[in-house]
């Protein structure tokens, strides 16, 4: 075999999840990009998932991303997601789908599936943002441990086959 050039992957996609809180004693007292929040039963709790796509997206012919979000039984998904790729708003059931199912201990599992972000116009280093709300319902836990809501992502990890990677 002759000389060849190999280059490592520059980076892999990352997923960060945030919520917002309101200070009940202040008007317009919203604070955002927090890892936890204090809300009352019946409030709609906002969530923000930010995915930083890798620097090699343009090497793929198609690029799949699946985001799985597991909510405690104290949260009810409002099915009101707004999804943006860079500055473009993506269209549900055209650019992505949302599926819900029941998990352990009454948890709700929400899966956002993007079968091909290249077809949606994804470029190297783009940001994919998913924003939605969930109602804090009567099953909510007051105090510790609260009402956890966790997300992870599976993503195309090899431009030459269907191999998928997964974030923690």
C-alpha positions as CSV (number, residue, x, y, z in Angstrom):
1,X,0.0,0.0,0.0
2,X,1.3,3.4,-0.9
3,X,1.3,6.5,1.3
4,X,-2.1,7.6,2.4
5,X,-3.4,10.6,4.4
6,X,-5.7,10.1,7.3
7,X,-7.4,12.8,9.4
8,X,-9.2,12.3,12.6
9,X,-12.8,13.5,13.2
10,X,-12.6,17.1,14.1
11,X,-15.3,16.8,16.7
12,X,-18.6,15.0,17.5
13,X,-22.0,16.5,18.0
14,X,-22.9,17.6,21.5
15,X,-26.2,18.0,23.3
16,X,-27.0,20.5,26.0
17,X,-30.4,20.8,27.7
18,X,-31.7,23.8,29.6
19,X,-34.8,25.0,31.3
20,X,-36.0,28.4,32.4
21,X,-37.3,29.6,35.8
22,X,-39.5,32.5,36.8
23,X,-39.0,34.4,40.0
24,X,-42.6,34.7,41.3
25,X,-41.8,37.9,43.2
26,X,-40.7,39.8,40.1
27,X,-42.6,40.8,37.0
28,X,-40.7,39.5,33.9
29,X,-38.4,37.6,36.2
30,X,-37.5,34.9,33.8
31,X,-34.0,33.4,34.0
32,X,-33.0,31.0,31.2
33,X,-30.3,28.4,30.4
34,X,-30.4,26.7,33.7
35,X,-30.1,23.0,34.6
36,X,-33.1,23.2,37.0
37,X,-36.1,25.4,37.7
38,X,-38.8,26.1,40.3
39,X,-42.4,26.1,39.0
40,X,-45.9,25.6,40.4
41,X,-48.3,22.8,39.6
42,X,-50.0,23.7,36.4
43,X,-47.2,25.8,35.0
44,X,-45.8,25.1,31.5
45,X,-42.1,24.5,32.0
46,X,-40.0,25.5,29.0
47,X,-37.2,23.3,27.8
48,X,-34.4,24.1,25.3
49,X,-32.2,21.4,23.7
50,X,-29.2,22.7,21.8
51,X,-27.2,20.3,19.5
52,X,-23.9,21.5,18.1
53,X,-23.4,19.5,15.0
54,X,-19.9,18.3,14.1
55,X,-17.5,20.0,11.7
56,X,-17.7,17.1,9.2
57,X,-21.5,17.0,8.4
58,X,-20.9,17.9,4.8
59,X,-18.9,14.7,4.3
60,X,-22.2,12.7,4.6
61,X,-24.8,12.1,1.9
62,X,-27.4,12.0,4.7
63,X,-27.2,12.7,8.4
64,X,-29.5,11.2,10.9
65,X,-30.1,12.5,14.5
66,X,-32.5,11.0,17.1
67,X,-33.1,12.8,20.4
68,X,-34.7,10.8,23.2
69,X,-36.1,12.8,26.1
70,X,-37.4,11.0,29.2
71,X,-39.6,13.0,31.5
72,X,-40.7,12.1,35.0
73,X,-44.5,11.4,35.5
74,X,-44.7,14.9,37.0
75,X,-44.3,16.4,33.5
76,X,-46.8,16.2,30.6
77,X,-45.4,17.0,27.1
78,X,-47.5,19.7,25.5
79,X,-46.6,18.6,21.9
80,X,-45.6,22.2,21.0
81,X,-42.0,21.8,19.8
82,X,-40.4,24.4,17.6
83,X,-37.2,23.1,15.9
84,X,-34.6,25.3,14.2
85,X,-31.6,24.3,12.1
86,X,-29.3,27.4,12.1
87,X,-31.9,30.1,11.3
88,X,-34.3,27.8,9.4
89,X,-37.5,26.6,11.2
90,X,-38.0,22.9,10.4
91,X,-41.4,21.4,9.7
92,X,-42.9,18.6,11.8
93,X,-43.8,15.5,9.8
94,X,-41.7,16.8,6.8
95,X,-38.3,17.4,8.3
96,X,-38.7,15.5,11.5
97,X,-41.1,13.4,13.5
98,X,-42.1,13.2,17.2
99,X,-43.1,9.9,18.8
100,X,-44.2,9.5,22.4
101,X,-44.3,6.4,24.5
102,X,-44.6,5.3,28.1
103,X,-41.5,4.5,30.1
104,X,-40.8,3.2,33.6
105,X,-42.6,4.6,36.7
106,X,-45.0,6.6,34.6
107,X,-42.3,8.5,32.7
108,X,-43.0,9.8,29.2
109,X,-40.5,9.2,26.5
110,X,-40.4,11.7,23.6
111,X,-38.3,10.9,20.5
112,X,-37.5,13.5,18.0
113,X,-36.3,11.8,14.8
114,X,-34.4,13.6,12.0
115,X,-33.9,11.1,9.2
116,X,-31.7,13.4,7.1
117,X,-30.5,16.8,8.2
118,X,-28.5,17.2,5.0
119,X,-31.8,17.4,3.1
120,X,-32.8,20.1,5.6
121,X,-29.7,22.1,4.7
122,X,-27.3,21.2,7.5
123,X,-23.8,22.5,7.1
124,X,-20.6,22.0,9.1
125,X,-20.9,23.4,12.6
126,X,-24.6,24.2,12.5
127,X,-26.7,24.3,15.6
128,X,-30.0,22.4,15.9
129,X,-32.3,23.7,18.6
130,X,-35.5,22.0,19.9
131,X,-37.7,24.1,22.2
132,X,-40.9,22.8,23.8
133,X,-42.9,23.0,27.1
134,X,-44.2,20.4,29.5
135,X,-47.0,21.0,32.1
136,X,-46.0,20.4,35.7
137,X,-48.9,18.1,36.6
138,X,-50.4,16.7,39.8
139,X,-47.9,13.8,39.9
140,X,-45.1,16.3,40.3
141,X,-42.6,15.7,43.2
142,X,-42.3,18.7,45.5
143,X,-38.7,19.1,46.7
144,X,-35.9,16.6,46.2
145,X,-35.5,14.7,43.9
146,X,-37.8,16.9,41.9
147,X,-39.0,16.0,38.4
148,X,-36.0,14.9,36.3
149,X,-36.0,15.3,32.6
150,X,-33.1,13.8,30.7
151,X,-32.1,13.7,27.1
152,X,-29.5,12.0,24.9
153,X,-28.8,11.9,21.2
154,X,-27.9,9.2,18.6
155,X,-26.3,10.5,15.5
156,X,-24.7,9.4,12.2
157,X,-21.1,8.6,13.1
158,X,-19.6,7.3,9.9
159,X,-20.1,8.8,6.4
160,X,-19.5,5.4,4.8
161,X,-22.1,3.3,6.6
162,X,-25.1,3.5,9.0
163,X,-23.0,3.4,12.2
164,X,-24.6,5.6,15.0
165,X,-22.9,7.3,17.9
166,X,-24.5,8.3,21.2
167,X,-24.1,11.2,23.6
168,X,-24.1,10.5,27.3
